[in-house]
Amino acid sequence: MAAPQNQTWEVLTQEIVACRRCPRLVNWREEVARVRRRAYRDQEYWGKAVPGFGDPEARIHIVGLAPGAHGANRTGRVFTGDGSGAFLFRALHRAGFANQPYSVHRDDGLAIKDVFISAVCRCVPPNNRPDPDEIEACLPFLREEITLLKAQGIVVLGKIAFDHTLRLYRQMGYDLPKFIFGHGMVHSLGPGLPWLIASYHPSLQNTQTGKLTEAMFDEVWEKARTLLR
Ligand code: SF4
C-alpha cells in the first residue's frame, strides 16, 4: 500500500473524486448514473467516487461500506438520499451530532459536528459488494483521512468495514489482537490509538427486518459520546 501523499482535505477530496483505479466500479457507477431509477430520471447523478463528509476537527470517524446506487452515487454525498442515510442521520440528530434529522441532497443545509463520515470503498459496487482487491485499492484514502483527522474513536458500520478498518491499522504497522465483530462491542486498539465501536450497518436489509432498531443504534452513539474525552 502506498504511503499517504496528501497534505490537505482539499487535495484528498480532489484525488478521490478523480479516481478511476477500479475499472469494474468505474463502469458500474457510470452505468447506474446513466440508466437512473425512474423516480430520479430528471436528476443528474453524481456517478463518481464519493469523498468523506463532515467535521474536519471531528473526534469520531464513522466508516461505512460504500456509496448507495441511488443514494450517494446520485447525490455525491455519503449517506445522502437513501434509506440508510435517513436512518443514520435521524440517529445522529437524536445524539446531537447533526443539526437536522435528514440528508437528502448536497445543499440541504445539513451540518454535522464532531463526526466525519467515510467508507472503505468510495464507489458504488454491484450488489453492494466490493471485491476485496477493490477495497484494498481504496484503503489508502481511508488511511489519509485517519492521518488528517486523528480522531479519538471510530464507529464502523458493518462487518466488512470492521474487518478492513482493522486490516488497515495492521498494514500501518500496528500489532492488533484479533477482535470479534458484534453490534455495540467496544474495542481498544491500543495505546495512542482510537477506540472502536462496531455496529450493524443501517442498510434497509437490517433496519427493515429489525436486525438493527433505532434503540440499538442510539446505544452506539450514546456509547461514543460517553467515550469522548
Ligand atoms: S473504489 Fe476507490 S480506488 Fe476504486 S475507483 Fe473508486 S475511489 Fe478509486
Residues whose N, C-alpha, C, O or C-beta is under 5 A from the ligand:
A	BS01	SF4	I16 C19 R20 R21 C22 L25 A49 C121 R122 C123 E134 A137 C138
